[in-house]
Amino acid sequence: MGLQGGSREAWPIEGVIELVFPDEEAARVVYESVLYEHRTVPYRRSRIDFLLDGRKIVIRFLARDNSALRGTLNSYLRWIKVAMDSLEV
């Protein structure tokens, strides 16, 4: 998967979420809106790749436990939702 940070046993939960937008511009605006949070929020129990691929945003993740997974994904999805809501204004 390309994520760094330890052996497979240390990161038993892994997955990918792909969000497809109507066009590349919308995907880029949302991606750039969330990118600062992605770069500055420290996570100790999860690892995230946050990528822009045309009109898709791809979130690849590794987590140590379900709680870490839930907290990390909730943060990313909330940031994305706020950015998407701002596009509608």
N, C-alpha and C positions, 0 to 999 in steps of 0.2 A: 504494500500500500504506500510505501514511501515515507511514512511518518517515523521520526526518530524518537529514541528515548527508552531503550531497554528491551528485555527479552519478551517473547510472546506470552510467557506466564505472568509477567508483571502487568500486562495490558490485555486481560481476557475478553474485553468487549470491544468490538470494532464494527464499523459500518460506514455507509456513504448515504448522504441525502443529496439529491439533485433537484434544484428549483428552476423551472423553466419559465422564462418571462416572455411577454408578447414580442419584444424586440431587444436588440443588443443595447440600445441606449438605456432602457429601463433597467436592465440587468447591471449595466455599468454604474448607473447612479446609485442603485441599492448597494452594490458591492463596495463602492467608494465610501458610502455613508457608514458602513459597518467596519471597514478596514482599520480605522483608528482603534476601535475597541478590540478587534482581533489582535492587533500588534501590542497593545498595552496591558491587557488584563492577564495577570499571571494565573495559570492553572497548574496545580501540582499533581492532581489525580486524573488528568486527561490531557490528550494531545490532539490538536486540531490542525488540519490543512484547510484553508479557506481560499477557494480558487474561483476565478472568472473564466468561463469557457464559452465565448460567443454570447448567446442569450440564456446561458445557464450559470447559476452559482452552484458550486459543488462544495459540500462540507464533508470531509473525510475525518473520522474520529477514532481514537483509541481511548478507552477508559478503564480505570482500575476496578470500578464497581458501579452498580446501578445508580446509586446516589450521585456519583460524579458525572455519569452520563446524563442523567436527568437535569442536573443543574447547568451543565455546560450547554446542552442543546436548548434548554429553555432560554438561556441568555441569548444565544445566537438567533433563535427564532423570534424572540421579542424584539431584538434590534432590527432584524429584517422587516418585521411587521411595521414598526415605527417608520422605517425608511419608505416602505411601500405606501403607507398612509399619507406620507408627505408628498408623494407623487400625485395623489388625487386632489390635492389642494389647489 
